[in-house]
């Protein structure tokens, strides 16, 4: 596999009558695939971050509705009613990521159309699976377009810095911000990538480094706290990040630590680029203060710091933060480049 001709990572696919995911909790030690047969199993996988990344969650949302139909048919129940019951639970599994509820909505729209057509159970299930598989193809094409639109924005001759994981593992197989970095490297514009480890669950250190090694792209891993100094001392040319939700005014919710990078990029006068598919834009939310920021169990931080349970220590563990639109140099989607004002 090379950066110039990447093979999509099979992050999530429909196989053996269910949703097959690459379980990201075990990377980089081993590639483990899991077959999920019910919405309940998929929701657990989403909450445990076995499957993650806004575009990948969009596909998961659609497949989750299909799983609800499959389970209901197997148990002799009404698949339409089962799908509608499962939809809200699926959409609420990761509340900040708008793509998840978007994928669920796409499947429910198809469900309504099939219900009106009085389709049989098998046709209904096949049609819902088709929605998820269609989203995979849409996302792969969106990744290719984002890469082409974003690569020319990266200053030549200097590395870029990334946060969390925005590659194939976060999407249907190719990536958002990391796809831009890959395209820029293949074109000879950048010498490599500086990777934030992304505490407390190390998605950058575990996942992004794994992807860059697969593509043969030179990468240097840094602690999150070193990012501002790394921008200066390693002569970083741009910061590339993804987005879990973009408000109508351009305020961007992304993995915790993104705001730190936006401030550091502004102080160092380098571009801060948000790369995300248009499905991550939420026109129903006027400003970022209307985005619900998920807070995860503080035990994730305490465990990473060596604190055993029951010691009385507490932690604040937001999964995302909010970057004001005025700190963003440009937003890159499959439709092109948007500059302030958003």
C-alpha positions in Angstrom: 0.0 0.0 0.0 1.3 3.5 -0.9 0.3 7.1 -0.2 -0.1 7.6 -4.0 -2.4 4.7 -4.5 -4.1 3.9 -1.2 -6.3 0.9 -0.7 -9.3 1.8 1.5 -9.3 0.4 5.0 -12.4 -1.8 5.6 -13.4 0.2 8.7 -17.0 -0.9 8.5 -18.7 -3.1 5.9 -21.8 -5.3 5.6 -20.8 -8.9 5.7 -22.3 -12.3 6.7 -25.6 -10.7 7.2 -24.4 -8.1 9.7 -22.1 -5.1 10.3 -18.4 -6.1 10.3 -16.0 -3.5 11.9 -12.3 -3.3 12.4 -12.1 -3.1 16.2 -9.9 0.0 16.8 -9.3 -0.8 20.5 -6.7 -3.4 19.6 -4.7 -1.4 17.1 -1.8 -1.2 16.6 -1.1 -4.5 18.2 -3.4 -6.5 16.0 -6.1 -6.2 13.4 -9.3 -7.7 14.9 -12.6 -7.8 13.0 -15.9 -8.2 14.7 -19.3 -9.2 13.3 -22.2 -7.3 14.9 -25.7 -8.8 14.6 -27.9 -6.3 16.6 -28.3 -2.6 17.2 -27.4 -3.2 20.8 -24.0 -4.6 19.9 -23.4 -1.8 17.5 -24.3 0.9 20.1 -21.9 -0.8 22.6 -19.1 -0.8 19.9 -19.7 2.9 19.3 -19.7 3.9 22.9 -16.5 1.8 23.6 -14.8 3.5 20.5 -14.4 0.1 18.8 -15.8 2.1 15.9 -15.3 5.9 15.8 -14.8 8.9 13.6 -17.6 11.1 12.4 -17.9 9.8 8.8 -17.6 6.1 9.9 -20.3 6.7 12.4 -22.6 7.9 9.6 -22.3 4.5 7.9 -22.7 2.8 11.3 -25.9 4.7 11.9 -27.4 3.4 8.6 -26.2 -0.1 9.2 -27.6 0.1 12.8 -31.1 0.6 11.4 -30.6 -2.4 9.0 -29.5 -4.5 12.0 -32.7 -3.6 13.8 -34.7 -4.8 10.8 -32.7 -8.0 10.5 -33.1 -8.8 14.2 -36.9 -8.1 14.0 -37.3 -10.3 11.0 -35.4 -13.2 12.6 -37.6 -12.9 15.7 -40.8 -12.7 13.8 -41.5 -9.1 14.8 -42.5 -5.9 12.9 -39.2 -4.6 11.3 -40.6 -1.1 10.7 -41.5 -0.6 14.3 -38.2 -2.1 15.5 -36.2 0.3 13.2 -38.0 3.3 14.5 -37.5 2.2 18.1 -33.8 1.7 17.5 -33.2 5.0 15.6 -33.2 7.3 18.7 -30.9 5.0 20.7 -28.5 4.7 17.8 -28.4 8.5 17.2 -27.8 9.1 20.9 -24.8 6.8 21.2 -22.3 9.7 20.5 -24.3 12.9 20.8 -21.6 15.4 19.5 -21.0 13.6 16.2 -23.8 14.8 13.8 -22.9 12.2 11.2 -24.3 9.4 13.3 -27.8 10.9 13.5 -27.5 11.9 9.8 -26.8 8.3 8.8 -29.7 7.1 10.9 -31.9 9.7 9.3 -30.9 8.5 5.8 -31.9 5.0 6.7 -35.2 6.1 8.2 -36.0 8.1 5.1 -35.6 4.9 3.0 -37.6 2.9 5.6 -40.5 5.3 5.2 -40.3 5.0 1.4 -40.3 1.2 1.6 -43.2 1.2 4.1 -45.3 3.4 1.7 -44.5 1.0 -1.1 -45.6 -1.9 1.1 -42.3 -3.7 0.5 -41.8 -7.2 2.0 -39.4 -7.8 4.8 -36.6 -9.1 2.7 -36.8 -6.2 0.3 -36.9 -3.8 3.2 -33.8 -5.2 4.7 -31.9 -5.3 1.4 -32.9 -1.7 0.8 -31.6 -0.5 4.2 -28.3 -2.3 3.7 -28.1 -0.6 0.3 -28.3 2.8 2.1 -25.3 2.0 4.3 -23.3 0.6 1.3 -24.2 3.8 -0.6 -22.9 5.9 2.2 -19.6 4.0 2.0 -19.2 4.9 -1.7 -20.2 8.5 -1.0 -17.7 8.8 1.7 -14.8 7.3 -0.3 -15.5 9.8 -3.1 -15.8 12.7 -0.6 -12.4 11.7 0.8 -10.8 11.8 -2.6 -12.3 15.2 -3.3 -11.3 16.6 0.1 -7.8 15.4 -0.5 -7.6 17.2 -3.8 -9.1 20.4 -2.5 -7.0 20.5 0.6 -3.5 19.6 -0.5 -2.8 22.9 -2.4 -3.6 24.8 0.9 -0.6 23.1 2.7 2.6 25.2 2.6 5.3 23.3 0.6 8.4 21.9 2.1 7.2 21.8 5.8 5.5 19.0 7.8 1.9 19.2 8.9 0.6 18.5 12.3 -2.5 16.3 12.9 -4.6 15.5 16.0 -6.6 12.4 16.9 -7.3 10.1 13.9 -8.7 11.5 10.7 -7.7 8.8 8.3 -9.4 5.6 6.9 -10.2 4.4 10.4 -12.4 7.5 11.0 -14.2 7.1 7.7 -15.3 4.5 5.3 -11.6 3.8 4.4 -9.6 6.9 3.2 -9.9 9.8 5.5 -10.5 13.5 5.9 -7.6 15.6 7.3 -5.2 12.7 7.0 -6.2 12.2 3.4 -5.1 15.8 2.7 -1.8 15.0 4.3 -1.4 11.8 2.3 -2.2 13.7 -1.0 0.2 16.5 -0.1 3.0 13.9 0.6 2.3 12.0 -2.6 2.6 15.3 -4.5 5.9 16.0 -2.9 4.6 19.1 -1.0 5.4 17.9 2.5 8.2 15.8 4.0 6.1 14.1 6.6 3.5 14.4 9.5 3.8 15.4 13.1 1.3 13.4 15.1 -0.3 14.4 18.4 -0.7 11.3 20.6 -4.2 12.5 21.6 -4.8 11.7 25.3 -6.3 10.0 27.1 -7.0 7.2 24.6 -4.1 7.9 22.2 -6.0 7.8 18.9 -3.2 9.7 17.3 -0.4 7.5 18.7 -2.2 4.2 18.1 -4.3 4.8 15.0 -2.8 7.7 13.0 0.8 6.4 13.4 -0.5 2.9 12.3 -2.1 4.4 9.1 0.9 6.5 8.2 3.2 3.5 8.5 0.9 1.5 6.2 1.2 4.3 3.6 5.0 4.7 4.0 4.7 8.4 5.2 7.4 9.6 7.6 5.8 10.5 11.0 6.9 11.8 14.3 4.8 11.2 17.4 4.6 13.9 20.1 2.9 14.4 23.4 -0.1 16.7 23.2 1.6 19.1 25.5 4.5 19.4 23.1 2.4 20.6 20.1 2.8 24.3 20.4 6.6 23.9 20.8 6.7 21.3 18.0 5.0 23.8 15.7 7.9 26.2 16.3 10.9 23.9 16.6 9.9 21.4 13.8 8.8 24.3 11.5 5.3 22.9 11.0 3.6 24.5 8.0 -0.1 23.8 8.9 -2.3 22.1 11.4 -4.9 19.7 9.9 -7.9 18.5 11.9 -11.2 16.9 11.3 -14.6 17.8 12.8 -17.4 16.0 14.5 -19.9 18.8 14.1 -19.7 22.2 12.4 -22.3 24.8 13.4 -23.9 27.1 10.9 -21.4 29.9 11.7 -18.4 27.7 11.4 -17.7 27.0 15.0 -16.2 23.5 15.0 -16.5 20.7 17.6 -13.7 18.2 17.4 -11.6 15.9 19.6 -10.5 17.5 22.8 -7.2 19.4 22.3 -8.2 20.9 19.0 -8.8 24.3 20.5 -5.2 24.3 21.9 -3.9 23.7 18.4 -6.0 26.4 16.9 -4.6 28.9 19.4 -1.1 27.7 18.8 -1.5 27.9 15.0 -2.8 31.5 15.3 0.1 32.5 17.5 2.6 31.0 15.1 0.8 32.4 12.0 0.3 29.1 10.2 -2.9 27.8 8.6 -5.4 25.9 10.8 -7.5 23.8 8.4 -10.6 21.9 9.2 -11.3 19.0 6.8 -14.7 17.3 7.0 -17.5 16.1 4.7 -20.4 18.4 4.3 -22.5 15.9 6.3 -20.6 17.2 9.4 -22.1 20.6 8.9 -25.2 21.1 11.1 -27.3 24.0 9.7 -29.8 23.6 12.5 -27.3 24.7 15.1 -26.5 28.5 14.6 -23.4 28.6 16.8 -21.1 26.3 18.6 -22.6 27.0 22.0 -25.6 24.9 20.9 -23.5 21.8 20.4 -23.7 19.3 23.2 -20.1 18.3 24.2 -19.9 14.7 25.3 -18.2 14.1 28.6 -16.7 10.6 29.1 -16.0 8.6 32.2 -13.2 10.3 34.2 -11.8 6.8 34.8 -10.2 7.0 31.4 -7.9 9.7 32.6 -7.3 8.3 36.0 -6.3 4.9 34.6 -3.9 6.5 32.2 -2.3 8.3 35.1 -2.0 5.1 37.2 -4.8 5.9 39.7 -6.7 2.7 40.8 -10.4 2.8 41.4 -11.5 3.8 44.8 -8.7 6.2 45.6 -10.9 9.2 45.7 -9.4 11.1 42.8 -11.7 12.8 40.3 -11.2 13.9 36.7 -12.8 16.1 34.1 -12.9 14.2 30.8 -14.6 16.1 27.9 -14.3 14.1 24.7 -14.5 17.2 22.4 -13.9 20.9 22.5 -15.1 23.8 20.5 -13.0 26.0 18.2 -14.5 29.4 17.3 -14.8 30.0 13.6 -12.5 33.0 13.8 -9.6 30.7 14.5 -10.1 28.6 11.4 -8.2 29.5 8.2 -10.4 27.4 6.0 -12.9 24.5 6.0 -12.3 21.9 3.3 -15.3 19.7 2.3 -15.9 17.5 -0.8 -17.6 20.6 -2.3 -14.5 22.8 -2.1 -12.8 25.3 0.2 -14.8 27.7 2.4 -13.0 30.6 4.1 -14.2 33.0 6.8 -16.8 34.2 7.2 -18.3 30.7 7.1 
